[in-house]
Amino acid sequence: MFQVTSASLHFACVNYRHGACLDTGMVNDRTQSGSNCARTAITAAPGLRYGLLLVLLMALTVQGGYIDVPTGLSWNVAINGPGYLIVRDPVTGLQSATRQGALTVDMNGFLVNPIGMRVQGFSNAALTTIGDLQINGTGWPGTNNATPTLAYFVIQSNGCIVVTMADNSSFVRCQILLQVFQEPSALTQIWNDMFVWSDTAAPLPQAIPPGTSGVGTLLSGYMEELVPELQLSLYARPPDTTRQGFLVSTALPVDVGIQGSGFFVLRRTNDSALFATRAGTFYLDGSGYLVHYSGLRLQGYTNTALTSIGDVQVDPLGTPLRNNPPLCAEGFGINPLGVITEWVSDGSDFVRGQVLLQACSNPGALTPDAFDLSPIDTNSGLWSPIAAPFTTNLGWLTQYALEANQLNTNILQVRSNLILNFFEQGIWQITDLPANLYLWGPGFFTVRDPVANILYATRIGDFQLDANAHLVTSNGLRVQGINNVNFTEVGDITIDAADFSNPTATVTNFDIDYQGNIAVALSDGTSYLRGQILTQEYRNIQGLSVAGNGLYSNLTAALPVFTNLPADYIPENTFMSGAVEQPNTVPPLQLPPASGVRLYISNYNGGIVQSSPDLQNWTPVNPVNYSVMNEAELFDVTPSTQKFYRVALPTWSTTNIYPLTNTQPVVVLQGL
C-alpha cells in the first residue's frame, strides 16, 4: 500500500525578475481544493526548459512561474512586471485579462490574441480613445493626398505601436495599455491564461500605459512561457459528481464543461419535463438541436435578442442557413457567458442564442440517474431560476472540454457510437499524385459501388484512375460528380477524351483545381473541362453509419443538403490536388481510476510529460489528460518503489517553433 507524506522544499532559480526565490506551496488545483498561489515570474537561459522532477510516493508541490522566451517575432510581447493585457471578444464584448503575448494581426488589421480577441488600448493616433487596436495608416500625419501603404510596425516598451509607411515615414498609430490587480488571486480563469475579474480583484480604474504606476513594461520579440507546477497526491474517485471536476480538453465544439457551480438544463421532448446535469456531452441532431447523450435537448435563449427560452439550436456545419440559404454555416462558438456565436461562409458572424444554467442549493440531495440526470422539481425549493452563466452564484462555461468526473460507462458507450470526428479539419499529407485530393471544408466525397449500386460518403481522397479511366477509391468505388462537358449530368467521374470532338486525341495529363473542375490535356495540344467533382454536406451527421475503410453509408437518413444536383449545388468546400487528409481522431475519454497516485500539473501550456525510475532514462507518460485551463493530470496505478516526473517544455525560435530540448532539468530533487 502506498504511504504519502508531505515535504516542503525551497530552491532558487536563475535570473530572478523580481529578486525573489520560488517557494513550494499549494498549487491552485480547482479539483482538489488547493488554495490559490501567486505565480512568481522568472527568466532563464533558453536551454533550461524542463519543469521539476517529483518522486512518486511523495506528496510534493513545486511552484513554477513565467520565463521569457525569445521568438524573434516583433508582434509577440512579454510583460516585465505585474500587469495584464486586456483583450475583447468583438462579438459579445466580453473583456479578459491575460499575460499571454502571442499576438498577431488579423485580416482586418486588428491586433489579436490566438483566439481572435482584440487587444485593448489607446486606439487613435492622438492616444485619447480606448478601444480595439488596429494596425493601419489611420492618423498618418503626412500631407500627401493618398496615404502610403503600411510597410511594418514595432511595439515599443511603453506599448506605443509605431508604424512605418512605404515612403519611410513613421508615426505612433496606437498604444497597448496594461491593467494591474491588487488581488490577483481573485481573478477567475476562463481559458488558458485568460481571466475575468470583479471589484474583488481590485483593478485600476482603467488600464494605463506600460512603464507607469508599476504595471511593468513590454518586451517585444518575446513571449512568456509558463513553468509547470507539479503536485503528487493519493487519489480516490469521489462518488459525488456534483463537485467541480478536472476539465479535460476534447477538441470537440459540442463538448461543454462548467467551471464553478451550476447545472445544464435539459428538456424531455415527449412531456417537457426538465432535468439537470453537469455532464456537458452533446451532439447536433438533424435539426441542429444540441442534444445530450441521454436524448434530451439543451435549454437556453434561442434567439439573437436573447429573450426567448427553449431548445438551443444552431445550423449544422456546412449547411445553408435557415434564414439565409445562399450562405452556409462554418461552425459555432460558445463563450464563457454561454453566448453562442455562429460563423458564416461570407466571413460574418451573429449571435445564435445562449446556454443557460440553473443552480441547486443542496446538490447532495440530488439522485442522478444513469446519465447523470437529476429531475428539476421547481416546488422543492432547491432550484434557482434559470439564468445566464456568471449570474449570482452560477459558474461559467468552457467549450471543447468536459469534466472528467461527470463521465460514466453509459455516457462513454453512447460516445463510442457517435460520429464526432468531422468537426475539425484534418491535416494534409503531400503525395504529389494528381488524382489524390485533400478536402478543405465540412463536406464529404460521394462514391458509388458499381456492383451493388450503393452510395457512400467519405473524406479519404486517395483516388486513382482504373483501367476504364474512372476516378476511383483504393477499393474501386467510383467518385461522383458532373461527368459531361456540358455540366448537366451527375454520375461516375471519368477522365478521358470521350466527350471531345477529336476522336484520335488521347489524354496526356489532367489537373483538378480548387473547385473540383477537371481540366484534361490532350495529345493534340488542346485541353478542355471534362467535369467537376462535387461534395455533399449532411444536416444529421449522426444518421451516417460506419461502413469501414473510411466509408459511411445510410446517406438518406443523414439528410443530405443538396438533393437536386447539380442545380442546387453550393461550392462550400475546396480541394488541393496531390494531397490527402489525415483523418482526425477524437481524443479518447477515460474514467478516472478508483484509486491511485495522481500527478496534477498547473501552469501547463504545452510540453511532454515524462517519467524515469533513475533520473537517467526518460520515457513519455500516457495517457495524460490535458485541459484548456493550463492544467494536466495523469494517474499512476502501477506500484513502484521510486519514480520521477518532469515536463519537457517547447523552445521557441523564429524558424522552428516546437523542437524539444535535450538539456538537463532545471532542478533535480535528490535524496528524497
C-alpha positions as CSV (number, residue, x, y, z in Angstrom):
1,M,0.0,0.0,0.0
2,F,1.2,3.5,-0.8
3,Q,2.1,5.8,2.0
4,V,2.3,9.5,1.1
5,T,4.0,12.1,3.3
6,S,4.4,15.9,2.8
7,A,7.6,17.7,2.1
8,S,8.5,21.4,1.8
9,L,11.4,22.4,-0.4
10,H,13.0,25.8,-1.2
11,F,15.1,26.4,-4.2
12,A,16.5,29.3,-6.2
13,C,16.2,29.7,-10.0
14,V,18.5,31.8,-12.2
15,N,18.0,35.4,-13.1
16,Y,15.1,36.5,-10.9
17,R,13.0,39.1,-12.4
18,H,11.7,40.3,-9.1
19,G,14.6,39.2,-6.9
20,A,12.6,36.5,-5.2
21,C,13.0,32.8,-4.5
22,L,10.4,30.4,-5.6
23,D,8.8,28.6,-2.7
24,T,6.7,25.4,-2.6
25,G,3.1,25.9,-1.7
26,M,-0.3,24.5,-2.6
27,V,-0.9,24.5,-6.3
28,N,-4.2,26.1,-7.4
29,D,-5.9,22.8,-8.1
30,R,-9.6,23.6,-8.5
31,T,-10.5,19.9,-8.5
32,Q,-8.6,19.1,-5.2
33,S,-9.5,22.2,-3.2
34,G,-6.0,23.6,-3.3
35,S,-5.5,27.2,-2.3
36,N,-4.5,29.9,-4.8
37,C,-0.9,30.9,-5.0
38,A,0.6,33.9,-6.8
39,R,2.9,33.0,-9.7
40,T,6.4,34.4,-9.5
41,A,7.8,35.5,-12.8
42,I,11.4,34.4,-13.6
43,T,13.7,34.4,-16.5
44,A,16.1,31.6,-17.5
45,A,18.6,30.8,-20.2
46,P,16.9,29.4,-23.3
47,G,18.4,26.0,-22.8
48,L,16.9,25.5,-19.4
49,R,13.5,24.3,-20.4
50,Y,12.4,21.4,-18.1
51,G,9.9,21.5,-15.4
52,L,10.7,20.0,-12.0
53,L,11.1,16.4,-11.0
54,L,8.9,14.7,-8.4
55,V,9.4,11.4,-6.7
56,L,6.4,9.1,-6.8
57,L,5.0,8.3,-3.3
58,M,5.9,11.8,-2.0
59,A,3.2,14.4,-1.8
60,L,5.2,17.3,-3.2
61,T,4.2,20.6,-4.6
62,V,6.6,22.7,-6.7
63,Q,5.6,26.2,-7.7
64,G,6.5,27.5,-11.2
65,G,6.1,30.8,-12.8
66,Y,6.9,32.5,-16.1
67,I,10.0,32.6,-18.2
68,D,10.7,34.9,-21.1
69,V,11.3,33.0,-24.4
70,P,12.7,34.8,-27.5
71,T,10.5,34.3,-30.6
72,G,12.0,36.9,-32.9
73,L,8.5,38.0,-33.8
74,S,8.1,41.7,-33.2
75,W,4.3,41.4,-32.6
76,N,4.9,39.0,-29.6
77,V,5.3,40.7,-26.3
78,A,6.3,39.7,-22.8
79,I,5.3,41.8,-19.7
80,N,8.2,42.8,-17.4
81,G,6.1,43.4,-14.3
82,P,2.7,42.5,-12.8
83,G,0.5,44.0,-15.5
84,Y,-2.0,42.2,-17.8
85,L,-3.1,42.8,-21.3
86,I,-6.8,43.4,-21.8
87,V,-8.5,41.7,-24.8
88,R,-12.0,41.9,-26.0
89,D,-14.3,39.5,-27.8
90,P,-15.5,41.5,-30.8
91,V,-18.9,39.6,-31.0
92,T,-20.0,39.6,-27.3
93,G,-17.9,42.4,-25.9
94,L,-16.5,40.2,-23.1
95,Q,-13.2,41.5,-21.8
96,S,-10.5,39.3,-20.4
97,A,-7.1,39.8,-18.8
98,T,-4.1,37.8,-19.9
99,R,-0.3,37.7,-19.8
100,Q,-0.2,35.6,-23.0
101,G,1.5,37.9,-25.5
102,A,1.3,35.6,-28.6
103,L,-0.2,38.4,-30.6
104,T,-0.8,38.7,-34.3
105,V,-2.7,40.9,-36.8
106,D,-6.0,39.6,-38.2
107,M,-7.3,40.1,-41.8
108,N,-8.8,43.4,-40.8
109,G,-5.6,44.7,-39.2
110,F,-6.7,44.3,-35.6
111,L,-4.1,43.2,-33.1
112,V,-5.5,40.0,-31.6
113,N,-4.6,37.1,-29.4
114,P,-4.5,33.4,-30.6
115,I,-8.3,33.1,-30.4
116,G,-9.2,36.3,-32.1
117,M,-9.8,38.6,-29.1
118,R,-8.7,42.2,-29.8
119,V,-6.1,43.9,-27.7
120,Q,-7.2,47.0,-25.9
121,G,-5.5,50.3,-25.5
122,F,-5.5,53.8,-27.0
123,S,-6.9,53.1,-30.4
124,N,-6.3,56.5,-32.1
125,A,-3.1,58.3,-33.1
126,A,-3.8,61.0,-30.5
127,L,-3.8,58.4,-27.8
128,T,-7.0,59.6,-26.2
129,T,-9.7,56.9,-27.1
130,I,-9.7,53.4,-25.6
131,G,-10.8,50.6,-27.8
132,D,-9.6,47.8,-30.2
133,L,-6.1,48.4,-31.6
134,Q,-6.0,48.4,-35.4
135,I,-2.7,48.5,-37.3
136,N,-3.1,50.7,-40.4
137,G,-2.4,54.1,-41.8
138,T,-5.2,55.9,-40.0
139,G,-3.9,59.1,-38.4
140,W,-0.9,59.3,-40.8
141,P,0.4,62.9,-40.4
142,G,1.6,63.3,-43.9
143,T,0.3,66.0,-46.3
144,N,0.1,63.9,-49.5
145,N,-3.3,63.3,-50.9
146,A,-3.0,59.5,-50.7
147,T,-1.9,57.7,-47.5
148,P,1.1,55.4,-48.3
149,T,0.7,51.7,-47.7
150,L,1.8,50.2,-44.4
151,A,5.3,48.7,-44.5
152,Y,5.8,47.3,-41.0
153,F,5.2,48.2,-37.3
154,V,7.1,47.8,-34.0
155,I,5.8,47.6,-30.4
156,Q,7.8,49.8,-28.0
157,S,8.4,49.1,-24.3
158,N,5.8,51.7,-23.4
159,G,3.2,50.0,-25.5
160,C,3.3,52.5,-28.4
161,I,2.9,50.9,-31.8
162,V,4.9,52.7,-34.3
163,V,4.0,52.1,-37.9
164,T,6.3,52.7,-40.8
165,M,4.8,53.5,-44.2
166,A,6.1,52.7,-47.7
167,D,7.6,56.2,-48.0
168,N,9.7,55.5,-44.9
169,S,7.6,58.0,-42.8
170,S,6.5,56.7,-39.4
171,F,4.2,57.7,-36.6
172,V,2.6,56.4,-33.4
173,R,-0.6,54.6,-34.5
174,C,-1.9,53.4,-31.1
175,Q,-0.8,52.2,-27.7
176,I,-1.2,49.0,-25.8
177,L,-2.4,49.6,-22.2
178,L,-1.9,47.3,-19.2
179,Q,-4.2,46.6,-16.2
180,V,-2.9,45.6,-12.8
181,F,-4.8,43.9,-9.9
182,Q,-4.0,44.4,-6.3
183,E,-5.7,41.0,-5.5
184,P,-4.7,38.7,-8.5
185,S,-5.8,35.6,-6.6
186,A,-9.4,36.9,-7.0
187,L,-9.2,36.6,-10.8
188,T,-11.4,34.0,-12.4
189,Q,-9.7,31.9,-15.1
190,I,-12.0,31.1,-18.0
191,W,-9.5,29.7,-20.6
192,N,-5.8,29.1,-21.0
193,D,-4.1,32.1,-19.2
194,M,-7.3,34.2,-19.6
195,F,-9.2,35.7,-16.7
196,V,-12.2,37.8,-15.9
197,W,-12.5,39.9,-12.8
198,S,-14.8,41.7,-10.3
199,D,-14.1,44.5,-8.0
200,T,-12.7,42.0,-5.5
201,A,-9.6,41.7,-7.7
202,A,-9.1,45.5,-7.1
203,P,-8.2,46.6,-10.6
204,L,-7.1,50.1,-11.5
205,P,-10.0,52.4,-12.6
206,Q,-8.8,51.8,-16.2
207,A,-5.8,50.3,-18.0
208,I,-2.7,52.5,-18.2
209,P,0.4,52.8,-20.4
210,P,3.3,50.4,-19.7
211,G,6.0,52.0,-17.7
212,T,3.7,53.9,-15.4
213,S,2.4,53.2,-11.9
214,G,4.3,50.0,-11.6
215,V,2.4,48.0,-14.2
216,G,5.6,47.0,-15.9
217,T,6.9,47.4,-19.5
218,L,6.6,45.3,-22.7
219,L,9.4,43.3,-24.2
220,S,8.8,42.9,-28.0
221,G,10.0,39.7,-29.7
222,Y,9.5,37.6,-26.6
223,M,6.7,35.5,-25.1
224,E,6.1,34.5,-21.5
225,E,6.1,30.7,-21.2
226,L,4.6,29.1,-18.2
227,V,6.8,27.0,-15.9
228,P,4.7,24.0,-14.8
229,E,3.8,23.4,-11.2
230,L,3.7,19.7,-10.2
231,Q,1.8,18.1,-7.4
232,L,1.6,14.4,-6.4
233,S,-1.1,13.0,-4.1
234,L,-3.0,9.9,-3.4
235,Y,-6.3,9.8,-5.2
236,A,-9.7,8.2,-4.6
237,R,-12.5,8.9,-7.1
238,P,-15.3,10.6,-5.2
239,P,-18.9,9.3,-5.6
240,D,-20.3,12.8,-5.8
241,T,-20.5,14.1,-9.4
242,T,-21.8,17.5,-8.4
243,R,-18.4,18.8,-7.3
244,Q,-16.0,20.6,-9.7
245,G,-14.2,18.1,-11.9
246,F,-11.0,18.3,-14.0
247,L,-11.8,19.9,-17.4
248,V,-10.4,17.5,-20.0
249,S,-9.7,19.1,-23.4
250,T,-11.6,17.2,-26.1
251,A,-11.2,19.3,-29.2
252,L,-14.9,19.0,-30.0
253,P,-17.1,22.1,-30.1
254,V,-20.2,20.1,-28.9
255,D,-18.4,19.3,-25.6
256,V,-19.0,22.0,-22.9
257,G,-17.7,22.0,-19.3
258,I,-18.9,24.0,-16.3
259,Q,-16.5,25.8,-14.1
260,G,-18.0,26.7,-10.7
261,S,-21.5,25.8,-9.6
262,G,-24.5,25.4,-11.8
263,F,-26.1,22.7,-14.0
264,F,-27.2,22.5,-17.6
265,V,-30.9,22.3,-18.0
266,L,-32.3,19.6,-20.4
267,R,-35.9,19.1,-21.7
268,R,-37.5,15.7,-22.5
269,T,-39.5,16.3,-25.7
270,N,-42.4,13.9,-25.1
271,D,-43.6,15.6,-21.8
272,S,-41.4,18.7,-21.5
273,A,-40.0,17.5,-18.1
274,L,-36.8,19.3,-17.1
275,F,-33.6,17.6,-15.8
276,A,-30.3,19.0,-14.6
277,T,-26.8,17.7,-15.3
278,R,-23.2,18.8,-15.2
279,A,-22.2,16.3,-17.9
280,G,-21.9,18.6,-21.0
281,T,-21.8,15.8,-23.5
282,F,-23.9,16.9,-26.5
283,Y,-24.2,16.2,-30.2
284,L,-26.1,18.0,-33.0
285,D,-29.2,16.2,-34.4
286,G,-30.6,16.6,-37.9
287,S,-32.4,19.9,-37.0
288,G,-29.3,21.4,-35.3
289,Y,-30.5,21.0,-31.8
290,L,-27.9,20.4,-29.1
291,V,-28.9,17.1,-27.7
292,H,-27.5,15.5,-24.6
293,Y,-26.3,11.9,-24.8
294,S,-29.5,10.9,-22.9
295,G,-31.5,12.2,-25.8
296,L,-32.8,15.4,-24.0
297,R,-32.4,18.9,-25.5
298,L,-30.3,21.6,-24.0
299,Q,-32.1,24.7,-22.8
300,G,-31.3,28.4,-23.2
301,Y,-32.1,31.5,-25.2
302,T,-33.0,30.6,-28.8
303,N,-33.0,33.9,-30.5
304,T,-30.4,36.7,-31.3
305,A,-32.1,39.1,-28.9
306,L,-31.6,36.6,-26.1
307,T,-35.2,36.8,-24.9
308,S,-36.9,33.5,-25.7
309,I,-36.1,30.4,-23.7
310,G,-36.3,27.0,-25.4
311,D,-34.4,24.2,-27.1
312,V,-30.9,25.5,-28.1
313,Q,-30.4,25.2,-31.9
314,V,-27.6,26.0,-34.4
315,D,-27.2,25.5,-38.1
316,P,-25.2,22.2,-38.6
317,L,-21.7,22.7,-40.0
318,G,-21.6,23.2,-43.8
319,T,-25.4,23.5,-44.2
320,P,-27.3,26.5,-45.6
321,L,-28.6,29.0,-43.0
322,R,-32.2,28.6,-42.3
323,N,-32.9,32.3,-42.6
324,N,-30.4,32.9,-45.5
325,P,-30.0,29.8,-47.6
326,P,-27.4,31.2,-50.0
327,L,-24.9,31.3,-47.0
328,C,-23.6,28.3,-45.1
329,A,-22.7,27.7,-41.5
330,E,-19.0,27.5,-40.9
331,G,-19.3,26.4,-37.2
332,F,-20.1,27.9,-33.9
333,G,-18.5,29.0,-30.6
334,I,-19.8,29.1,-27.0
335,N,-18.1,31.7,-24.8
336,P,-17.8,31.6,-21.0
337,L,-21.1,33.5,-20.7
338,G,-22.8,30.8,-22.8
339,V,-23.4,33.1,-25.8
340,I,-23.5,31.1,-29.0
341,T,-21.9,32.8,-32.0
342,E,-22.4,31.2,-35.4
343,W,-19.8,31.8,-38.2
344,V,-21.0,32.2,-41.7
345,S,-19.4,31.4,-45.1
346,D,-19.2,35.1,-46.1
347,G,-16.9,35.8,-43.1
348,S,-19.6,37.3,-41.0
349,D,-21.0,36.0,-37.7
350,F,-24.0,36.5,-35.5
351,V,-25.4,35.6,-32.0
352,R,-27.5,32.5,-32.3
353,G,-28.5,32.1,-28.7
354,Q,-27.2,31.5,-25.2
355,V,-26.8,28.4,-23.0
356,L,-28.4,29.0,-19.6
357,L,-27.7,27.3,-16.2
358,Q,-29.6,26.6,-13.1
359,A,-28.3,26.5,-9.5
360,C,-29.1,23.9,-6.8
361,S,-28.9,25.0,-3.1
362,N,-28.2,21.4,-1.9
363,P,-26.5,19.3,-4.6
364,G,-26.0,16.5,-2.1
365,A,-29.8,15.9,-2.1
366,L,-29.8,15.0,-5.8
367,T,-30.0,11.4,-7.0
368,P,-28.6,11.4,-10.6
369,D,-29.7,8.6,-12.9
370,A,-27.5,6.5,-15.3
371,F,-26.8,9.5,-17.5
372,D,-26.1,11.9,-14.6
373,L,-29.6,13.4,-14.8
374,S,-31.5,14.8,-11.9
375,P,-35.1,15.8,-12.1
376,I,-35.8,19.5,-11.6
377,D,-38.7,19.9,-9.2
378,T,-39.5,23.6,-9.1
379,N,-41.6,23.1,-5.9
380,S,-38.7,21.5,-3.9
381,G,-37.1,24.9,-3.1
382,L,-33.7,23.5,-4.3
383,W,-33.6,25.2,-7.6
384,S,-33.0,28.9,-8.5
385,P,-34.5,30.3,-11.7
386,I,-32.7,29.5,-15.0
387,A,-30.1,32.3,-15.7
388,A,-27.0,33.2,-17.7
389,P,-23.6,31.9,-16.6
390,F,-21.8,34.3,-14.2
391,T,-25.2,35.3,-12.7
392,T,-25.1,35.4,-8.9
393,N,-23.6,32.1,-7.8
394,L,-23.6,30.3,-11.2
395,G,-20.4,29.3,-12.8
396,W,-19.3,29.8,-16.4
397,L,-18.7,27.6,-19.5
398,T,-15.7,26.2,-21.3
399,Q,-16.2,24.9,-24.8
400,Y,-14.1,22.0,-26.1
401,A,-13.9,20.4,-22.6
402,L,-15.7,18.0,-20.3
403,E,-15.5,17.4,-16.6
404,A,-13.8,14.0,-16.2
405,N,-15.7,13.2,-13.0
406,Q,-19.1,13.6,-14.8
407,L,-18.3,10.7,-17.2
408,N,-19.6,7.2,-16.6
409,T,-19.8,4.0,-18.6
410,N,-23.2,4.8,-20.1
411,I,-22.0,8.2,-21.4
412,L,-18.8,6.7,-22.8
413,Q,-20.9,3.9,-24.5
414,V,-23.0,6.5,-26.3
415,R,-20.0,8.5,-27.3
416,S,-18.3,5.4,-28.8
417,N,-21.3,5.1,-31.2
418,L,-21.4,8.7,-32.3
419,I,-19.6,10.2,-35.3
420,L,-17.8,13.1,-33.8
421,N,-14.6,13.5,-35.8
422,F,-15.7,15.8,-38.6
423,F,-15.9,19.0,-36.6
424,E,-12.2,19.7,-37.0
425,Q,-10.2,19.8,-40.3
426,G,-7.6,17.1,-40.5
427,I,-4.0,17.9,-41.6
428,W,-2.8,17.1,-45.1
429,Q,-0.2,14.7,-46.3
430,I,1.5,15.6,-49.6
431,T,1.6,12.8,-52.2
432,D,2.2,14.7,-55.5
433,L,-0.3,12.3,-57.1
434,P,-2.7,14.4,-59.3
435,A,-5.7,12.1,-58.5
436,N,-5.3,12.5,-54.7
437,L,-7.5,15.2,-53.2
438,Y,-7.4,16.9,-49.9
439,L,-10.9,18.2,-49.0
440,W,-10.9,21.6,-47.2
441,G,-14.3,22.2,-45.6
442,P,-17.1,20.3,-43.8
443,G,-18.2,18.1,-46.8
444,F,-17.8,14.6,-48.0
445,F,-16.9,13.0,-51.3
446,T,-19.7,10.7,-52.6
447,V,-18.5,7.3,-54.1
448,R,-20.5,4.5,-55.7
449,D,-20.1,0.8,-55.5
450,P,-20.6,-0.1,-59.3
451,V,-21.6,-3.7,-58.4
452,A,-24.1,-3.2,-55.6
453,N,-25.0,0.4,-56.8
454,I,-24.7,1.7,-53.3
455,L,-23.6,5.3,-52.5
456,Y,-21.1,6.0,-49.6
457,A,-19.7,9.2,-48.1
458,T,-16.0,9.5,-47.4
459,R,-13.4,12.2,-46.7
460,I,-10.5,10.0,-47.8
461,G,-9.3,11.3,-51.1
462,D,-6.6,8.7,-52.1
463,F,-8.2,8.4,-55.6
464,Q,-6.7,6.9,-58.7
465,L,-7.7,6.0,-62.3
466,D,-8.9,2.5,-63.0
467,A,-8.5,0.6,-66.4
468,N,-11.6,2.3,-67.7
469,A,-10.5,5.9,-66.7
470,H,-12.9,6.1,-63.8
471,L,-11.8,8.1,-60.8
472,V,-12.0,5.5,-58.0
473,T,-11.1,4.9,-54.4
474,S,-8.4,2.4,-53.5
475,N,-11.1,-0.4,-53.4
476,G,-12.7,0.5,-56.7
477,L,-15.6,2.7,-55.7
478,R,-16.3,5.4,-58.2
479,V,-16.2,9.1,-57.3
480,Q,-19.3,11.1,-58.1
481,G,-19.7,14.5,-59.7
482,I,-20.6,16.2,-63.0
483,N,-19.4,13.8,-65.7
484,N,-20.0,15.5,-69.0
485,V,-18.6,18.6,-70.8
486,N,-21.9,20.4,-70.7
487,F,-22.0,20.2,-66.9
488,T,-25.5,18.9,-66.9
489,E,-25.2,15.2,-65.7
490,V,-24.2,13.7,-62.4
491,G,-22.6,10.3,-62.1
492,D,-19.3,8.4,-62.2
493,I,-16.4,10.7,-62.9
494,T,-14.4,9.6,-65.9
495,I,-11.2,11.3,-67.0
496,D,-10.9,10.6,-70.7
497,A,-11.4,12.2,-74.1
498,A,-14.8,10.6,-74.8
499,D,-16.7,13.9,-75.0
500,F,-14.1,15.7,-77.1
501,S,-14.6,16.3,-80.9
502,N,-11.3,14.9,-82.0
503,P,-11.7,11.0,-81.8
504,T,-8.0,10.4,-82.2
505,A,-6.8,12.6,-79.3
506,T,-5.7,10.9,-76.1
507,V,-5.3,12.2,-72.6
508,T,-1.7,13.2,-71.7
509,N,-2.4,14.5,-68.3
510,F,-5.1,16.1,-66.2
511,D,-5.4,18.7,-63.4
512,I,-8.1,19.1,-60.6
513,D,-8.4,22.7,-59.4
514,Y,-9.6,24.0,-56.0
515,Q,-13.2,23.9,-57.1
516,G,-13.1,20.3,-58.3
517,N,-13.0,21.2,-62.0
518,I,-11.2,18.6,-64.1
519,A,-9.1,20.0,-66.9
520,V,-7.8,17.4,-69.4
521,A,-4.8,18.0,-71.6
522,L,-4.9,16.1,-74.9
523,S,-2.2,14.7,-77.3
524,D,-3.2,17.2,-80.0
525,G,-2.2,20.1,-77.7
526,T,-5.7,21.2,-76.8
527,S,-7.4,21.0,-73.4
528,Y,-11.0,21.1,-72.1
529,L,-13.1,20.7,-68.9
530,R,-14.1,17.1,-68.5
531,G,-16.3,17.5,-65.5
532,Q,-16.4,18.5,-61.8
533,I,-16.1,16.6,-58.5
534,L,-19.0,17.5,-56.2
535,T,-19.1,17.3,-52.4
536,Q,-22.1,16.7,-50.2
537,E,-23.0,18.0,-46.7
538,Y,-25.3,16.4,-44.2
539,R,-27.7,18.0,-41.7
540,N,-27.7,14.9,-39.5
541,I,-24.1,13.6,-39.2
542,Q,-25.3,11.1,-36.6
543,G,-27.5,9.5,-39.3
544,L,-24.5,8.1,-41.1
545,S,-23.4,4.5,-40.4
546,V,-19.8,3.4,-40.2
547,A,-19.1,1.0,-43.1
548,G,-15.4,0.6,-42.6
549,N,-12.3,1.8,-44.6
550,G,-13.3,5.4,-44.0
551,L,-16.7,4.9,-45.7
552,Y,-20.1,5.9,-44.3
553,S,-23.5,4.5,-45.5
554,N,-27.1,5.3,-44.8
555,L,-26.8,8.7,-46.6
556,T,-30.6,9.4,-46.8
557,A,-31.0,9.2,-43.0
558,A,-28.1,11.7,-42.7
559,L,-30.3,14.3,-44.6
560,P,-28.1,15.4,-47.5
561,V,-28.2,19.1,-48.1
562,F,-28.0,19.0,-51.9
563,T,-30.9,16.9,-53.3
564,N,-31.1,18.2,-56.9
565,L,-27.6,18.1,-58.2
566,P,-26.1,19.9,-59.9
567,A,-28.8,22.7,-59.8
568,D,-28.8,23.3,-56.0
569,Y,-25.1,22.8,-55.5
570,I,-23.2,25.4,-53.4
571,P,-19.4,25.0,-53.6
572,E,-18.8,25.2,-49.9
573,N,-15.6,23.1,-50.0
574,T,-12.3,23.4,-51.8
575,F,-9.8,20.9,-53.0
576,M,-6.0,20.6,-53.0
577,S,-4.7,18.1,-55.6
578,G,-1.7,16.0,-54.8
579,A,-2.5,15.6,-51.1
580,V,-4.8,13.6,-48.8
581,E,-6.3,14.3,-45.4
582,Q,-5.0,12.5,-42.3
583,P,-8.4,11.8,-40.6
584,N,-8.9,13.5,-37.2
585,T,-9.3,11.1,-34.3
586,V,-11.4,12.1,-31.4
587,P,-9.3,12.0,-28.2
588,P,-10.4,9.1,-26.1
589,L,-12.0,9.8,-22.8
590,Q,-11.3,7.6,-19.8
591,L,-12.8,7.4,-16.4
592,P,-10.5,8.3,-13.6
593,P,-9.4,5.1,-11.7
594,A,-11.0,4.2,-8.4
595,S,-7.7,5.0,-6.7
596,G,-4.0,5.5,-7.4
597,V,-1.4,8.2,-7.4
598,R,-2.3,11.4,-9.2
599,L,0.1,13.9,-10.7
600,Y,-1.5,17.3,-11.2
601,I,0.2,19.9,-13.3
602,S,-0.9,23.5,-13.2
603,N,0.7,26.3,-15.3
604,Y,0.8,23.8,-18.1
605,N,0.9,25.3,-21.6
606,G,2.4,22.5,-23.7
607,G,5.2,20.0,-23.4
608,I,5.6,16.3,-22.9
609,V,5.2,14.7,-19.5
610,Q,7.9,12.1,-18.9
611,S,8.8,9.7,-16.2
612,S,12.0,7.9,-15.1
613,P,13.0,5.4,-12.5
614,D,16.6,6.7,-12.2
615,L,16.8,10.3,-13.4
616,Q,18.6,9.0,-16.5
617,N,16.2,7.2,-18.8
618,W,13.1,9.2,-19.6
619,T,10.0,8.0,-21.4
620,P,6.7,9.8,-22.3
621,V,3.8,9.1,-20.0
622,N,0.4,8.1,-21.4
623,P,-2.4,8.7,-21.1
624,V,-2.3,12.3,-19.9
625,N,-5.4,14.4,-19.6
626,Y,-4.9,17.9,-20.9
627,S,-7.1,20.9,-20.0
628,V,-8.0,24.2,-21.6
629,M,-7.3,25.7,-18.2
630,N,-3.4,25.4,-18.2
631,E,-3.7,22.1,-16.4
632,A,-2.9,18.4,-17.0
633,E,-3.2,15.3,-14.9
634,L,-2.3,11.7,-15.0
635,F,-3.0,8.7,-12.8
636,D,-0.4,6.0,-11.9
637,V,-1.9,2.8,-10.6
638,T,1.3,0.7,-11.0
639,P,3.1,0.1,-7.8
640,S,6.7,1.4,-7.8
641,T,9.4,1.9,-5.3
642,Q,10.6,5.1,-7.0
643,K,9.6,7.2,-10.0
644,F,10.4,10.7,-11.2
645,Y,8.3,13.0,-13.4
646,R,9.2,16.0,-15.5
647,V,7.6,18.2,-18.2
648,A,9.8,18.7,-21.3
649,L,8.8,22.2,-22.4
650,P,9.0,23.5,-26.0
651,T,11.6,26.0,-27.2
652,W,10.6,28.9,-29.3
653,S,12.5,30.2,-32.3
654,T,11.7,32.2,-35.5
655,T,12.4,29.1,-37.7
656,N,11.4,26.1,-35.7
657,I,8.6,26.7,-33.3
658,Y,8.3,23.5,-31.2
659,P,11.6,21.4,-31.1
660,L,12.0,19.7,-27.8
661,T,15.2,20.5,-25.9
662,N,17.7,17.9,-24.8
663,T,19.2,19.7,-21.8
664,Q,19.3,18.5,-18.3
665,P,16.5,19.5,-15.9
666,V,16.5,22.9,-14.2
667,V,16.3,21.3,-10.7
668,V,16.6,17.7,-9.6
669,L,15.1,16.8,-6.2
670,Q,17.5,14.3,-4.8
671,G,17.8,12.2,-1.7
672,L,14.0,12.0,-1.1
